[in-house]
């Protein structure tokens, strides 16, 4: 018996070493790729790390993964997908100079050409165009995803903009003007073991799917024109039972000639900054009812068009925005620009037509709210964060009666984001998105809502 256990232990250890060695080799091979010389930023998706995390979570929670109907449905849906691509341990997406900042390119090896084309045409509904005997082109219905491919490789772009990416996709496919990724100044990203990582120059952000939460952090450049206060920041205490809380302690540079246009209303940024005094906060408390005037037209007995006004109640968010400012001259400026009406104390409906917004405050605070005369904020808490955002998704689902949206928010519980100024004048952001089920991996919970 002891001999058998020793043999079994040796076999298990050998298999574990082989498994870990295979993962290490896959990770090494995935990083030995070339990228365009004019790459401006890089995104790394650690496929093996994600799968490893999911596997360990499944071992810890076998009932949820293997016996629930949801788990079976998710498993079957993945098994049906054969995209025909060879997926490495790490996927890399990159932005390219002189291309839109929101356009990410990638190059994949094709494992099975027929399966790949079947996936494009049947699974995702792409239109395929045969350019030559070996070169092919495919794109989404909207045109924001485009692919050039041959028998061995495919070049893909994912973009929020619709543009002609043909020339750059051909260069990516043929690896024209490429260099080794290790020579591109992305050493921090390559070393990162996070599930998703992003790097642009000295900016780095990382995201991980954990049991019951998604955590993320990053170091970013300070936004142009923003001046972050050093030391402790005073702010309104966050009420975790509210739908949302947000606050920002920061100044903005003056003498910036920029205009904001809302239909026929023009607001100058320089004029707003002139009166602004370094703090803005907002809270969405719950839902309230507002009575609104609905104007319709009817014809009387003389066939004359007559205006008819009816009152209608509707649910609106109970929102309060508070701005620290030299409030009296700021109100006068906004009134001159027809943004607000001082006599009635409301925001011009042509500026914000969704519901009625009231203007209030005192000489030091300007408030915009959906209720009359809300309580002014008291800045009684202090910490090193200059920004914070909290969203209670349980409350959000109760307040928003939109089944299409609520379906995707069901697995979410609470979002927390904070930001601090670093010594080298950058911004350090940390955040956590909590899920309803604290035991199951967050990515798996998100996938079950699709």
Secondary structure, DSSP 4 states (H G I P E B T S, - for coil): -HHHHHHHHHHHHHHHHHHHHHHHHHHHHHTS-EEETTEEEEEEEEHHHHHHHHHHHHHHTHHHHHHSHHHHHHHHHHHH----EE--SEEEEEEETTS-TTEEEEEEEES-HHHHHHIIIIIS-PEEEE-SSS-EEEE-SSSSEEEEE-SSEEEEEEESS----HHHHHHHHTTTTEEEGGGTT-HHHHH--SSEEEEETTEEEEEEEEBTEEEEEEEEEPPTTEEEPPS-EEEPPP-TTSSEEEEEEEEE-S----EEEETTEEEEHHHHHHHEEEEEEEEEEEEEEEEEEEEEEEE-TT--EEEEEEEEEEEEEEEEEEEEE-HHHHHHHHHHTTSEETTTTEE-TTTS-SS--EEEE-SSEEEEESSSSPPPP---EEESEEEEEEEEHHHHHHH---HHHHHHHTTEEEEEEEEEE-TTSEEEEEEEEEES-SSSBHHHHHHTT-
